[in-house]
Amino acid sequence: MLPSLGPAFVGLGSQAALAGRGSQGSPAHPQEQVARRCRAAGISAPSAFPVALSFAIGLSAGRPRRGKVQGCSRWRGLAMASPMGILRRAVATAWQPGVQDTRECGSEEEFSQQLADLMLPQGFRVGAAGLKFSPAEITGKVLPMNLNLICLDRPTEDWAAVFTRNAMPGAPVIVGRRRLAEGKPLQAVVVNNKISNVFPAGDGVAASEEVCEGVAKALGLEGGNSAVLPCSTGVIGWRLPVAEMIAAIPAAKDSLEEKAFPFAKGIMTTDRYPKASSVTLPGGARIVGVCKGAGMIEPNMATMLCYLMTDAKLEGGREAMQKMLREAVNGSFNAISVDGDESTSDTTVLLSSSLEPCEEAAFAAGLQELTKDLAAQLVRNGEGTQHVIRVSVTGAEDDAEALHLGRAIVNGPLFKCAVAGNDPNVGRLVGKVGQVLGATGKAHLAEGCVCSIGGETIFEGGKFMLDAEKEKRLSAHLQSAEQDCEAKFPSHNRVVEVGVVLGGGGSGSAVVLGSDFTKEYVAINADYRS
């Protein structure tokens, strides 16, 4: 019996699927690389290793999963991660202080190809349809909307969800909380972009339920509207065009397929490109995640909209899934920010078709990797984002204190603007640290505080540590992390590295990802509804 080759964590998008470029010619084909590493580890290589461009689909030894060889002229190899011979494709590099991800992507076409063949787990299909509507709140305007479906082959009681803690939630969040409390099986999720259905004139909850009923009838769901979870994203305050949405459901049904890409594109709003990621676990179970979000991002529970689909069957069922989802969210989506504004519609849903037995520990680890990858993609795809900022805080009294400081730094307008301009204005960083410590009654932690940017110490022993050459190196570090904020693909994964060591010597720590503040962000949000 061959040992398992999972978990092979596979990410798509800005953190895990971007093709690596070797320094000396093209790397070996993935199947050849795996064979070499297996021989070196003293284990047998699988007879088939299905891959798509720049990513491995992952499998248990001797058991091919869905997928086909596409050729990978610029694929960077997997790395052995344990003495057991486990192959691992790391996807959460963005969260590792001091580590820069050097993988790059050359074009929108290359990026799209990386996503195009991502298959859903067993028991799932997705579909999308476009429609036109005239907002009731604006006369003489016709706008596009996408209506998207996730469908399971059969109802499932194994699902979990977390929602925004915003005190002004959208109607779909209200419905979703009710579905979760009732504990009934789900068989479909319906998602629309363009309008978020938050406190519109009329009855927003009734509108969401009416759309759910339309989906249930079109798909012939025995559970009726209660078997459908609604989600909406877009303009706050507008009414859903219910009639037009229901009319588009048959087209969405007819488009149902087992690939994730159409759904990932269909739920986008101001996103520049779709975001998806995948992990394969020991025994063959898979988790595929798709998310959207570019602005109004500082989650306080989840992300803007995130859908995690798995065929893993867990002994603990829904209760275990809910616990693992919350833990994964706290270490990923709850540690990012683009603009400091918490959405009224944040929703993360985990659905299982429960077809593949899976150990809970392995599932929890895979889920954490997946959500970290997706969260990092959200920041890189933020509205107007030219730099991703990674802040590592250590020496705090507890993790919550470290997280609070990290968030304050990535949300500081002056520091964000300095990063956008590749200006190493270090006073803005140190000033923000001092502001937070003073406001929280922790001024004593400023003594012995050390701050760094790009691995260069800029403040220590109560004074700045600067000179002309260091200023040049700091500026070069910022420039190396810059990206085109209008590109339809993530060209690289480099980040601006910020470190803060507090003087208390405590064990609390946190890593927070954020973005800079550019004129493009202002332009997008100044014209959002037009």
C-alpha positions as CSV (number, residue, x, y, z in Angstrom):
1,M,0.0,0.0,0.0
2,L,1.5,3.3,-1.1
3,P,1.6,6.2,1.5
4,S,-0.7,9.1,0.8
5,L,0.6,12.0,-1.3
6,G,-1.8,14.4,0.4
7,P,-2.5,17.0,1.6
8,A,-1.4,18.6,-1.7
9,F,-2.6,22.1,-1.1
10,V,-3.3,23.9,-4.4
11,G,-4.1,27.6,-4.7
12,L,-5.3,29.5,-7.7
13,G,-4.9,33.2,-8.1
14,S,-2.6,35.7,-6.5
15,Q,-1.1,33.5,-3.8
16,A,-0.8,30.0,-5.1
17,A,-1.3,29.3,-8.7
18,L,0.9,31.9,-10.4
19,A,3.5,30.2,-12.5
20,G,7.0,30.1,-11.2
21,R,9.9,31.2,-13.5
22,G,13.1,29.3,-13.1
23,S,16.4,31.1,-13.4
24,Q,17.9,28.6,-15.7
25,G,15.5,27.4,-18.4
26,S,12.2,25.6,-18.1
27,P,11.7,23.4,-15.1
28,A,10.9,19.7,-15.5
29,H,7.4,18.6,-16.2
30,P,5.4,18.3,-12.9
31,Q,4.9,14.5,-13.3
32,E,8.7,14.1,-13.7
33,Q,9.4,16.3,-10.7
34,V,7.0,14.4,-8.5
35,A,8.6,11.1,-9.7
36,R,12.0,12.4,-8.7
37,R,10.9,13.5,-5.3
38,C,9.1,10.3,-4.6
39,R,12.2,8.3,-5.5
40,A,14.3,10.5,-3.3
41,A,11.9,9.9,-0.4
42,G,11.8,6.2,-1.0
43,I,8.1,6.0,-2.0
44,S,6.5,5.1,-5.3
45,A,5.3,7.8,-7.6
46,P,1.6,7.7,-8.7
47,S,0.9,6.3,-12.1
48,A,-1.0,9.4,-13.1
49,F,-0.7,13.0,-11.8
50,P,-3.4,15.2,-13.3
51,V,-2.5,18.8,-13.5
52,A,-3.6,22.0,-15.2
53,L,-1.4,24.9,-16.2
54,S,0.6,26.0,-13.2
55,F,-1.2,24.0,-10.5
56,A,-1.5,20.5,-9.3
57,I,-5.0,19.1,-8.7
58,G,-3.7,16.7,-6.0
59,L,-4.6,13.1,-5.4
60,S,-4.1,10.1,-3.1
61,A,-1.5,7.6,-4.3
62,G,-2.9,5.4,-7.0
63,R,-6.2,7.2,-7.2
64,P,-6.4,9.9,-9.9
65,R,-8.9,12.7,-9.4
66,R,-10.7,14.6,-12.1
67,G,-8.5,16.7,-14.3
68,K,-6.2,16.3,-17.3
69,V,-2.6,17.1,-18.2
70,Q,-2.3,20.5,-19.8
71,G,1.4,21.0,-20.0
72,C,3.3,23.2,-17.6
73,S,6.3,24.9,-19.2
74,R,6.7,27.3,-16.2
75,W,5.6,25.3,-13.2
76,R,7.6,25.5,-10.0
77,G,8.0,22.2,-8.2
78,L,6.3,20.9,-5.1
79,A,8.3,20.6,-1.9
80,M,8.5,17.6,0.5
81,A,7.0,18.8,3.8
82,S,7.3,15.9,6.2
83,P,9.3,12.7,6.8
84,M,6.1,10.8,5.9
85,G,6.6,11.7,2.2
86,I,3.7,14.2,2.1
87,L,3.8,16.5,-0.9
88,R,2.7,20.1,-0.2
89,R,2.1,23.0,-2.5
90,A,2.2,26.0,-0.1
91,V,-0.5,28.7,-0.7
92,A,-0.2,31.0,2.3
93,T,3.2,32.6,1.7
94,A,1.7,36.0,2.0
95,W,1.2,35.3,5.8
96,Q,4.7,34.3,6.5
97,P,6.8,37.2,7.9
98,G,10.1,37.6,6.2
99,V,9.2,35.5,3.2
100,Q,8.6,36.9,-0.3
101,D,6.7,34.9,-2.9
102,T,8.6,35.3,-6.1
103,R,6.1,33.6,-8.4
104,E,4.8,35.8,-11.2
105,C,2.1,35.8,-13.9
106,G,2.7,37.3,-17.3
107,S,-0.8,38.0,-18.7
108,E,-4.5,37.9,-18.2
109,E,-4.7,35.0,-20.6
110,E,-2.1,33.0,-18.6
111,F,-4.0,33.7,-15.3
112,S,-7.4,32.8,-16.8
113,Q,-6.0,29.5,-18.1
114,Q,-4.8,28.7,-14.6
115,L,-8.3,29.0,-13.3
116,A,-10.2,27.6,-16.3
117,D,-10.0,23.9,-15.5
118,L,-10.5,24.0,-11.7
119,M,-13.1,21.3,-11.1
120,L,-15.6,21.5,-8.2
121,P,-15.7,18.7,-5.6
122,Q,-18.0,15.8,-6.2
123,G,-21.7,16.5,-5.9
124,F,-21.6,20.2,-6.9
125,R,-22.4,22.2,-10.0
126,V,-22.5,26.0,-10.6
127,G,-24.2,28.2,-13.1
128,A,-24.5,31.8,-14.1
129,A,-26.8,34.0,-16.2
130,G,-26.8,37.7,-17.1
131,L,-29.8,40.0,-17.1
132,K,-30.6,43.7,-17.5
133,F,-32.7,45.8,-15.2
134,S,-33.7,49.4,-14.6
135,P,-33.1,50.5,-10.9
136,A,-36.3,51.7,-9.3
137,E,-34.2,54.4,-7.6
138,I,-32.7,55.9,-10.8
139,T,-34.8,56.8,-13.9
140,G,-33.6,56.1,-17.5
141,K,-30.8,53.8,-16.6
142,V,-30.4,50.1,-17.6
143,L,-27.7,48.1,-15.8
144,P,-26.3,44.6,-16.0
145,M,-26.6,42.0,-13.3
146,N,-25.3,38.4,-12.9
147,L,-27.4,35.8,-11.2
148,N,-25.3,32.8,-10.0
149,L,-26.2,29.4,-8.6
150,I,-24.4,26.7,-6.5
151,C,-26.3,23.5,-6.6
152,L,-25.8,20.2,-4.8
153,D,-26.9,16.9,-6.3
154,R,-28.8,16.2,-3.1
155,P,-29.8,18.2,0.0
156,T,-27.1,18.4,2.7
157,E,-27.4,18.9,6.4
158,D,-23.6,19.4,6.6
159,W,-23.2,23.1,6.1
160,A,-21.9,26.1,8.2
161,A,-21.8,29.8,7.8
162,V,-20.6,33.0,9.4
163,F,-22.1,36.4,8.7
164,T,-21.2,40.1,9.2
165,R,-21.5,41.6,12.7
166,N,-22.5,44.9,11.2
167,A,-25.6,46.2,13.0
168,M,-27.1,47.2,9.7
169,P,-27.0,43.8,7.8
170,G,-28.6,43.1,4.4
171,A,-31.7,41.1,4.0
172,P,-29.8,38.1,2.7
173,V,-27.8,38.0,5.9
174,I,-31.0,38.1,7.9
175,V,-32.4,35.2,5.9
176,G,-29.1,33.3,6.1
177,R,-28.9,33.6,9.9
178,R,-32.5,32.3,10.1
179,R,-31.6,29.3,7.8
180,L,-28.6,28.5,10.0
181,A,-30.7,28.7,13.2
182,E,-33.4,26.5,11.8
183,G,-30.8,23.9,10.8
184,K,-32.7,22.6,7.7
185,P,-30.8,21.0,4.8
186,L,-29.6,23.2,2.0
187,Q,-29.4,22.3,-1.7
188,A,-28.6,25.6,-3.4
189,V,-27.2,29.1,-3.0
190,V,-28.3,32.0,-5.2
191,V,-26.0,35.0,-5.6
192,N,-26.5,38.3,-7.4
193,N,-24.1,41.2,-7.9
194,K,-24.9,44.9,-8.5
195,I,-27.5,45.3,-5.6
196,S,-26.8,44.2,-2.0
197,N,-30.5,44.4,-0.9
198,V,-29.7,46.3,2.3
199,F,-32.7,48.1,3.9
200,P,-34.3,49.0,0.5
201,A,-37.7,50.6,0.3
202,G,-40.3,47.8,0.6
203,D,-39.5,44.4,2.1
204,G,-36.0,43.2,1.3
205,V,-36.4,39.9,3.2
206,A,-39.5,39.1,1.2
207,A,-37.6,39.9,-2.0
208,S,-34.8,37.5,-1.1
209,E,-37.3,34.8,-0.2
210,E,-39.1,35.3,-3.5
211,V,-35.9,34.8,-5.4
212,C,-35.2,31.7,-3.3
213,E,-38.6,30.3,-4.1
214,G,-38.0,30.9,-7.8
215,V,-34.8,28.9,-7.6
216,A,-36.4,26.1,-5.7
217,K,-39.2,25.7,-8.3
218,A,-36.8,25.8,-11.2
219,L,-34.5,23.2,-9.7
220,G,-37.4,21.1,-8.3
221,L,-36.1,21.2,-4.7
222,E,-38.3,19.3,-2.2
223,G,-37.2,21.7,0.6
224,G,-38.7,24.7,-1.2
225,N,-37.2,28.2,-0.6
226,S,-35.8,27.1,2.8
227,A,-33.4,24.8,0.9
228,V,-31.9,27.9,-0.8
229,L,-29.5,30.4,0.7
230,P,-29.6,33.9,-0.8
231,C,-26.6,36.3,-1.1
232,S,-26.4,39.7,-2.6
233,T,-23.6,42.2,-3.2
234,G,-23.5,45.7,-4.7
235,V,-25.1,49.0,-4.2
236,I,-26.6,49.5,-0.7
237,G,-30.2,50.8,-0.4
238,W,-31.5,49.7,-3.8
239,R,-34.4,47.2,-4.4
240,L,-33.8,43.9,-6.0
241,P,-35.3,43.5,-9.5
242,V,-37.1,40.4,-8.4
243,A,-39.0,39.7,-11.6
244,E,-36.0,40.1,-13.9
245,M,-34.0,37.8,-11.5
246,I,-36.6,35.1,-11.5
247,A,-36.8,35.3,-15.3
248,A,-33.0,34.6,-15.5
249,I,-33.1,31.5,-13.3
250,P,-33.8,29.0,-16.1
251,A,-30.8,30.3,-18.1
252,A,-28.6,29.9,-15.0
253,K,-30.0,26.4,-14.5
254,D,-29.2,25.4,-18.1
255,S,-25.6,26.6,-17.6
256,L,-24.9,24.4,-14.6
257,E,-21.4,22.8,-14.9
258,E,-18.7,21.3,-12.7
259,K,-16.0,24.0,-13.3
260,A,-15.7,26.9,-10.8
261,F,-14.5,29.6,-13.2
262,P,-17.9,30.9,-14.5
263,F,-19.2,31.3,-10.9
264,A,-16.0,33.0,-9.8
265,K,-16.4,35.6,-12.6
266,G,-20.1,36.0,-12.2
267,I,-20.1,37.1,-8.5
268,M,-17.6,39.9,-9.2
269,T,-18.4,43.6,-8.7
270,T,-15.4,46.0,-8.7
271,D,-13.1,43.0,-8.6
272,R,-10.5,43.1,-11.4
273,Y,-10.2,39.4,-11.6
274,P,-11.8,36.2,-10.2
275,K,-10.5,34.6,-7.1
276,A,-10.4,30.8,-6.4
277,S,-8.3,28.2,-4.6
278,S,-8.3,24.5,-3.9
279,V,-6.9,22.0,-1.5
280,T,-6.8,18.2,-1.8
281,L,-6.7,16.2,1.4
282,P,-5.5,12.7,2.4
283,G,-8.0,10.1,1.1
284,G,-9.0,12.3,-1.9
285,A,-11.5,14.8,-0.3
286,R,-11.2,18.3,-1.8
287,I,-12.2,21.8,-0.8
288,V,-12.7,24.4,-3.4
289,G,-13.2,28.1,-2.5
290,V,-14.4,31.0,-4.5
291,C,-14.7,34.6,-3.2
292,K,-15.3,38.2,-4.3
293,G,-14.5,41.5,-2.7
294,A,-12.4,44.5,-3.6
295,G,-13.7,47.4,-1.5
296,M,-15.5,47.8,1.8
297,I,-13.2,45.2,3.2
298,E,-12.4,44.9,6.9
299,P,-14.3,41.8,7.8
300,N,-15.5,41.2,11.3
301,M,-16.4,37.6,10.8
302,A,-15.8,36.5,7.2
303,T,-15.2,38.1,3.9
304,M,-17.3,39.9,1.4
305,L,-18.8,36.8,-0.1
306,C,-17.0,33.5,0.1
307,Y,-18.2,30.0,-0.9
308,L,-16.3,26.9,0.3
309,M,-17.4,23.6,-1.3
310,T,-16.2,20.2,-0.2
311,D,-17.0,16.5,-0.6
312,A,-15.4,15.7,2.7
313,K,-17.5,13.6,5.1
314,L,-16.7,14.6,8.7
315,E,-17.9,12.6,11.7
316,G,-18.7,15.8,13.7
317,G,-21.1,17.0,11.0
318,R,-22.4,20.5,11.1
319,E,-21.2,21.3,14.6
320,A,-17.6,20.4,13.7
321,M,-17.9,22.3,10.4
322,Q,-19.1,25.5,12.2
323,K,-16.3,25.4,14.7
324,M,-13.6,24.8,12.1
325,L,-15.0,27.5,9.8
326,R,-14.9,30.1,12.6
327,E,-11.4,29.2,13.5
328,A,-10.3,29.4,9.9
329,V,-12.0,32.8,9.4
330,N,-10.4,34.3,12.5
331,G,-7.0,33.5,11.2
332,S,-7.6,34.8,7.7
333,F,-10.5,37.0,6.7
334,N,-10.6,38.6,10.1
335,A,-7.0,39.7,9.7
336,I,-7.2,41.7,6.4
337,S,-8.3,45.2,5.5
338,V,-8.4,47.3,2.3
339,D,-10.2,50.4,3.5
340,G,-11.4,49.8,7.1
341,D,-15.1,49.7,6.2
342,E,-17.0,46.6,7.3
343,S,-19.6,45.4,4.7
344,T,-23.3,44.9,5.5
345,S,-23.3,41.8,3.4
346,D,-20.3,39.7,4.6
347,T,-21.0,36.0,4.2
348,T,-18.9,32.9,4.2
349,V,-20.6,29.6,3.6
350,L,-19.1,26.0,3.9
351,L,-21.1,23.3,2.1
352,S,-20.4,19.6,2.0
353,S,-21.7,16.8,-0.2
354,S,-20.3,14.4,2.4
355,L,-19.1,11.8,-0.2
356,E,-15.4,11.3,0.9
357,P,-14.5,10.2,4.5
358,C,-12.0,12.7,5.9
359,E,-10.1,13.2,9.2
360,E,-11.2,16.3,10.9
361,A,-7.6,17.4,11.7
362,A,-6.6,17.2,8.1
363,F,-9.8,19.0,7.0
364,A,-9.2,21.9,9.5
365,A,-5.6,22.3,8.4
366,G,-6.7,22.4,4.7
367,L,-9.5,24.8,5.4
368,Q,-7.1,27.2,7.2
369,E,-4.7,27.2,4.3
370,L,-7.5,27.7,1.8
371,T,-9.0,30.7,3.6
372,K,-5.6,32.3,4.1
373,D,-5.0,32.1,0.4
374,L,-8.3,33.5,-0.5
375,A,-8.0,36.3,2.0
376,A,-4.6,37.3,0.6
377,Q,-6.1,37.3,-2.9
378,L,-8.8,39.7,-1.7
379,V,-6.3,42.2,-0.5
380,R,-4.2,42.0,-3.7
381,N,-7.3,42.5,-5.7
382,G,-8.4,45.5,-3.6
383,E,-9.9,48.6,-5.2
384,G,-7.0,50.7,-6.4
385,T,-4.4,48.5,-4.7
386,Q,-0.8,49.0,-5.8
387,H,0.9,47.5,-2.8
388,V,0.0,44.7,-0.4
389,I,1.2,45.5,3.1
390,R,2.1,42.7,5.5
391,V,2.3,43.9,9.2
392,S,3.8,41.5,11.7
393,V,3.3,42.4,15.4
394,T,5.0,40.6,18.2
395,G,5.6,41.2,21.9
396,A,2.0,42.1,22.6
397,E,0.3,41.1,25.8
398,D,-2.1,38.9,23.8
399,D,-3.0,38.1,20.2
400,A,-6.1,40.4,20.2
401,E,-3.9,43.4,21.2
402,A,-1.4,42.5,18.4
403,L,-4.3,42.2,15.9
404,H,-5.7,45.6,16.9
405,L,-2.4,47.3,16.3
406,G,-1.8,45.5,13.0
407,R,-5.2,46.6,11.7
408,A,-4.6,50.2,12.8
409,I,-1.3,50.3,10.9
410,V,-2.8,49.0,7.6
411,N,-5.8,51.3,8.0
412,G,-3.7,54.5,8.7
413,P,-4.4,56.9,5.8
414,L,-1.1,58.7,6.0
415,F,1.0,55.5,6.1
416,K,-1.1,54.0,3.3
417,C,-0.6,57.1,1.1
418,A,3.2,57.0,1.8
419,V,3.4,53.4,0.7
420,A,1.3,54.2,-2.5
421,G,3.9,56.8,-3.4
422,N,6.9,54.5,-2.6
423,D,7.9,57.1,0.0
424,P,9.5,55.5,3.1
425,N,8.0,58.1,5.4
426,V,8.8,56.1,8.5
427,G,7.4,58.7,10.9
428,R,3.9,57.8,9.8
429,L,4.5,54.2,10.9
430,V,6.0,55.0,14.3
431,G,3.4,57.7,14.9
432,K,0.5,55.3,14.3
433,V,2.1,52.7,16.7
434,G,2.4,55.4,19.4
435,Q,-1.2,56.6,18.8
436,V,-2.7,53.1,19.3
437,L,-0.6,52.4,22.4
438,G,-1.6,55.7,24.0
439,A,-5.3,55.3,23.1
440,T,-5.4,51.8,24.6
441,G,-3.6,52.6,27.8
442,K,-0.5,50.6,26.8
443,A,2.0,53.4,26.5
444,H,4.5,51.3,28.5
445,L,4.8,49.0,25.5
446,A,6.5,51.8,23.5
447,E,9.6,51.4,25.6
448,G,11.9,49.1,23.8
449,C,9.7,49.1,20.7
450,V,11.5,48.2,17.5
451,C,10.0,48.9,14.0
452,S,11.2,47.8,10.6
453,I,10.3,48.0,6.9
454,G,11.6,45.6,4.4
455,G,13.7,43.9,7.1
456,E,15.5,47.2,7.8
457,T,15.3,48.5,11.4
458,I,14.0,52.1,11.2
459,F,13.3,52.7,14.9
460,E,15.0,51.2,18.0
461,G,16.0,52.4,21.4
462,G,13.7,55.3,21.3
463,K,15.2,56.9,18.2
464,F,15.0,56.6,14.4
465,M,17.8,54.6,12.7
466,L,18.1,56.2,9.3
467,D,20.7,57.3,6.8
468,A,20.8,58.2,3.1
469,E,21.7,54.7,1.9
470,K,19.0,53.1,4.1
471,E,16.4,55.5,2.7
472,K,17.3,54.3,-0.8
473,R,16.9,50.7,0.2
474,L,13.6,51.3,1.9
475,S,12.3,53.1,-1.3
476,A,13.6,50.2,-3.4
477,H,11.7,47.7,-1.2
478,L,8.4,49.6,-1.7
479,Q,9.0,49.9,-5.5
480,S,9.6,46.1,-5.7
481,A,6.2,45.4,-4.2
482,E,4.3,47.8,-6.6
483,Q,1.8,46.4,-9.0
484,D,-0.5,47.8,-11.7
485,C,-3.8,48.5,-9.9
486,E,-5.7,48.4,-13.1
487,A,-4.4,45.0,-14.4
488,K,-6.9,42.2,-14.9
489,F,-4.5,39.7,-13.3
490,P,-2.1,39.6,-10.4
491,S,1.4,40.1,-11.9
492,H,3.3,39.1,-8.8
493,N,2.9,38.2,-5.1
494,R,5.5,40.5,-3.4
495,V,4.5,42.5,-0.3
496,V,5.7,45.5,1.7
497,E,7.1,44.0,4.8
498,V,6.4,45.9,8.1
499,G,7.5,44.6,11.5
500,V,6.7,45.9,15.0
501,V,8.2,44.4,18.1
502,L,6.5,45.8,21.2
503,G,8.6,46.4,24.4
504,G,6.5,44.3,26.7
505,G,8.0,41.0,25.8
506,G,4.6,39.4,25.7
507,S,3.6,36.3,23.8
508,G,0.9,37.9,21.8
509,S,1.4,38.2,18.0
510,A,-0.5,38.7,14.8
511,V,0.0,39.1,11.0
512,V,-2.3,41.5,9.2
513,L,-2.6,42.1,5.5
514,G,-3.7,45.4,4.1
515,S,-3.4,47.7,1.1
516,D,-2.2,51.2,0.2
517,F,-4.4,54.2,-0.5
518,T,-4.3,55.4,-4.1
519,K,-6.1,58.0,-6.3
520,E,-7.5,55.0,-8.2
521,Y,-9.3,53.9,-5.0
522,V,-10.9,57.4,-4.7
523,A,-11.9,57.4,-8.3
524,I,-13.6,54.0,-8.1
525,N,-15.6,54.9,-5.0
526,A,-16.4,58.4,-6.2
527,D,-18.2,57.0,-9.3
528,Y,-19.4,53.7,-7.8
529,R,-23.1,54.0,-8.6
530,S,-22.5,55.6,-12.0
